[in-house]
Each structure stands twice: as C-alpha cells, then as structure tokens.
C-alpha cells in the first residue's frame, strides 16, 4: 500500500501569530465574561483567579496575571523563548480584555445551560487557536502542552482532569448548582481541545 506523501510543516508569519493571539484571547475573555456574570468557574489558572475573585472581590485580570508569573520559568526552559514570549503576550492580552469586555458587552440575563456550553466552547476555541500558534494562557496550559510534546499525552484530557479538580475546590465559595454548571463548562471546553488538538492533525508552527 502506497504511503501518503508527508506535507510540509508551514511556519506561521508574525502577523498570523498576532492575529491568533488577538482572536484567541478575545474568545477566552468573552467566555470568562459569561462565566463571571453567571457566577460559574472554569479550570486552570483562570479557575484559580475565579476562586480568588469570588472569595475576595479582587480584580480578576490582575489576579490572573499574577498567578501565571511562576510558570514562565518552565515555559522558557522546556518550550523555548518564542513560546514563552507569545504566552506572555497572550496572558497580558487576556488580563486586559477581561477588564475591557464587560464594558463592551453588557449583559442583562443568561441561561446557565447556555452559559456553560457557549462559554466553555468559546474558551476552548480560543485556547485551541493559541495552542496551534504555539502559545498558551500560561499556568496549566504550559504544563499540559509540555507533557503532550514530551510524552504524547493528549492535552485536552490532561487539562480536563486538572480543570475538574479545580472546579470541585469551588465548593468552598459557591453552591452545588453553580459547580454543576461549571463542570459542564469545563467538559465542553476540554472536549473542544481533546477533539481538535492532537499530534499530527495540524502542522502549522
């Protein structure tokens, strides 16, 4: 049986990376806005920022930026300088957009089912865009991408486990109903990644 010819790996141009960072972080920021309005949480460092925000009232964007600081060392050591710089850009953009989007998109009411599904899908799609341009939103994103590249473990499955664990910690700050919808959102988010982000399916770098 004849083997299919190998396709060349295409290098992203700088402007394509910038467009991806802008689009990906905007999608995630809109999803975060939906979740904050409905009182839901997500996983990763964004989930930790949600927990701190709900418990203390501190600014979500600032908390998100600060929580990610310890992970840049791993990113630089294991993933390289371009990945680290793009990830730093994505984190800063996300921190700024999370404060700006509520002024641009003002909400009156949200159905929690819609919020969990649509918000999770938006965040998952935004993270997928970043992953495919070798960037992330820091924190656990860096860890799961490293583990996928190093051991071939699927990033979406790893992220799902970490995210669900963080959401369960939320029992300390919210009720079971909000947590149930948060878990649904985490499953949707990570299913987007598990389905679409697999080694060999996307060859852009």
C-alpha positions as CSV (number, residue, x, y, z in Angstrom):
1,X,0.0,0.0,0.0
2,X,1.4,3.4,-1.0
3,X,2.2,5.8,1.8
4,X,0.7,9.3,1.6
5,X,3.3,11.9,1.0
6,X,4.3,14.0,4.0
7,X,3.0,17.5,4.0
8,X,5.5,20.3,4.8
9,X,5.2,22.0,8.2
10,X,4.3,25.6,7.5
11,X,5.8,28.4,9.6
12,X,3.3,31.0,10.8
13,X,4.2,34.5,9.9
14,X,4.4,37.1,12.7
15,X,1.2,38.9,11.7
16,X,-0.6,35.5,11.7
17,X,0.6,34.9,15.3
18,X,-0.5,38.4,16.3
19,X,-4.0,37.8,14.8
20,X,-4.2,34.4,16.6
21,X,-3.2,36.0,19.9
22,X,-5.8,38.7,19.5
23,X,-8.6,36.3,18.4
24,X,-7.8,33.6,20.8
25,X,-7.6,35.8,23.9
26,X,-10.8,37.7,22.8
27,X,-12.7,34.4,22.6
28,X,-11.5,33.4,26.0
29,X,-12.2,36.8,27.5
30,X,-15.8,36.7,26.2
31,X,-16.2,33.2,27.7
32,X,-14.8,34.4,31.0
33,X,-17.3,37.4,31.0
34,X,-20.2,35.0,30.5
35,X,-19.0,32.8,33.3
36,X,-18.4,35.7,35.7
37,X,-21.9,37.1,35.0
38,X,-23.5,33.7,35.8
39,X,-21.2,33.0,38.8
40,X,-19.6,30.0,37.2
41,X,-15.9,28.9,37.3
42,X,-13.5,27.2,35.0
43,X,-10.2,25.4,35.4
44,X,-6.5,26.2,35.1
45,X,-5.1,29.4,36.4
46,X,-8.2,31.2,35.2
47,X,-10.1,28.9,37.6
48,X,-7.8,29.9,40.4
49,X,-8.3,33.5,39.5
50,X,-12.1,33.0,39.6
51,X,-11.8,31.5,43.1
52,X,-9.8,34.4,44.4
53,X,-12.1,36.9,42.7
54,X,-15.2,35.4,44.2
55,X,-13.7,35.0,47.6
56,X,-12.1,38.4,47.9
57,X,-13.5,40.6,45.2
58,X,-10.0,41.3,43.8
59,X,-9.7,42.2,40.1
60,X,-9.9,39.1,38.0
61,X,-7.5,40.3,35.3
62,X,-4.8,41.3,37.8
63,X,-5.1,38.1,39.8
64,X,-4.9,36.1,36.6
65,X,-1.7,37.9,35.5
66,X,0.0,37.4,38.9
67,X,-0.9,33.7,39.2
68,X,0.8,33.0,35.9
69,X,4.2,34.5,36.8
70,X,5.7,31.3,38.3
71,X,5.1,29.3,35.2
72,X,7.2,31.4,32.8
73,X,10.4,29.7,34.0
74,X,9.0,26.3,33.0
75,X,7.8,27.7,29.7
76,X,11.2,29.2,28.9
77,X,13.2,26.1,30.0
78,X,11.0,23.5,28.3
79,X,9.1,25.2,25.5
80,X,11.6,27.8,24.3
81,X,11.7,31.6,24.0
82,X,9.2,32.1,21.2
83,X,6.5,30.1,23.0
84,X,7.2,31.9,26.3
85,X,7.1,35.4,24.7
86,X,3.8,34.6,22.8
87,X,2.4,33.1,26.1
88,X,3.3,36.3,28.0
89,X,1.6,38.3,25.3
90,X,-1.5,36.2,25.5
91,X,-1.7,36.4,29.3
92,X,-1.3,40.2,29.2
93,X,-3.9,40.5,26.5
94,X,-6.2,38.2,28.4
95,X,-5.8,40.2,31.6
96,X,-6.6,43.5,29.8
97,X,-9.5,42.1,27.8
98,X,-11.1,40.5,30.9
99,X,-11.5,44.0,32.3
100,X,-12.5,45.6,28.9
101,X,-15.1,43.1,27.6
102,X,-17.6,43.8,30.4
103,X,-17.7,47.5,29.2
104,X,-18.2,46.4,25.6
105,X,-20.6,43.5,26.2
106,X,-23.2,44.4,28.8
107,X,-25.5,41.6,29.9
108,X,-28.9,41.5,31.4
109,X,-29.6,37.8,32.0
110,X,-28.1,34.5,30.9
111,X,-29.4,30.9,30.9
112,X,-27.0,28.8,32.9
113,X,-27.1,25.9,30.4
114,X,-26.3,28.2,27.5
115,X,-23.6,29.9,29.6
116,X,-21.9,26.7,30.4
117,X,-22.0,25.3,26.9
118,X,-21.3,28.5,24.9
119,X,-18.8,29.9,27.4
120,X,-16.9,26.6,27.5
121,X,-16.9,26.4,23.8
122,X,-15.7,29.9,23.3
123,X,-12.8,29.4,25.8
124,X,-11.9,26.1,24.3
125,X,-11.8,27.5,20.8
126,X,-9.8,30.5,22.0
127,X,-7.3,28.2,23.7
128,X,-7.2,26.0,20.6
129,X,-6.2,28.9,18.4
130,X,-3.4,29.8,20.8
131,X,-2.2,26.2,21.0
132,X,-2.0,26.0,17.3
133,X,0.2,29.1,17.2
134,X,2.5,27.7,19.9
135,X,1.1,30.0,22.6
136,X,-1.0,29.4,25.7
137,X,-2.6,31.2,28.6
138,X,0.2,30.2,30.9
139,X,-0.2,28.1,34.0
140,X,-1.5,24.6,33.4
141,X,-1.7,25.3,29.7
142,X,2.2,25.3,29.7
143,X,2.3,22.1,31.8
144,X,-0.2,20.1,29.6
145,X,1.4,21.3,26.3
146,X,4.8,20.3,27.6
147,X,3.5,16.8,28.7
148,X,1.9,16.4,25.3
149,X,5.1,17.2,23.4
150,X,7.3,15.2,25.8
151,X,5.2,12.1,26.3
152,X,2.4,12.3,23.7
153,X,-0.3,12.6,26.3
154,X,-3.4,14.4,25.0
155,X,-3.5,18.0,26.2
156,X,-7.3,18.1,26.3
157,X,-7.6,15.0,28.5
158,X,-4.9,16.3,30.9
159,X,-6.5,19.7,31.1
160,X,-9.9,18.3,31.7
161,X,-8.7,16.4,34.8
162,X,-7.0,19.4,36.2
163,X,-9.9,21.7,35.5
164,X,-12.5,19.4,37.0
165,X,-10.3,19.1,40.2
166,X,-10.1,22.9,40.5
167,X,-13.9,23.3,39.9
168,X,-14.5,20.9,42.7
169,X,-12.5,23.0,45.1
170,X,-15.1,25.7,44.4
171,X,-17.4,24.1,47.0
172,X,-15.7,26.5,49.4
173,X,-17.0,29.6,47.7
174,X,-20.2,28.6,45.9
175,X,-23.1,26.1,45.8
176,X,-23.5,22.7,44.1
177,X,-25.7,24.1,41.3
178,X,-23.1,26.6,40.1
179,X,-20.5,24.0,40.4
180,X,-22.5,21.5,38.3
181,X,-22.8,24.1,35.5
182,X,-19.1,24.9,35.9
183,X,-18.2,21.2,35.5
184,X,-20.3,21.1,32.3
185,X,-18.5,24.2,31.0
186,X,-15.1,22.6,31.8
187,X,-16.1,19.4,30.0
188,X,-17.2,21.4,26.9
189,X,-14.0,23.5,26.9
190,X,-11.7,20.5,27.2
191,X,-13.7,18.4,24.7
192,X,-13.0,21.1,22.1
193,X,-9.3,20.6,22.9
194,X,-9.4,16.8,23.1
195,X,-11.2,16.6,19.7
196,X,-9.2,19.2,17.8
197,X,-5.7,19.3,19.3
198,X,-4.0,16.1,18.6
199,X,-0.4,15.5,17.4
200,X,-0.3,15.3,13.6
201,X,-3.7,16.9,12.9
202,X,-2.4,20.5,12.5
203,X,1.0,21.1,11.0
204,X,1.4,24.9,11.3
205,X,4.2,26.1,13.6
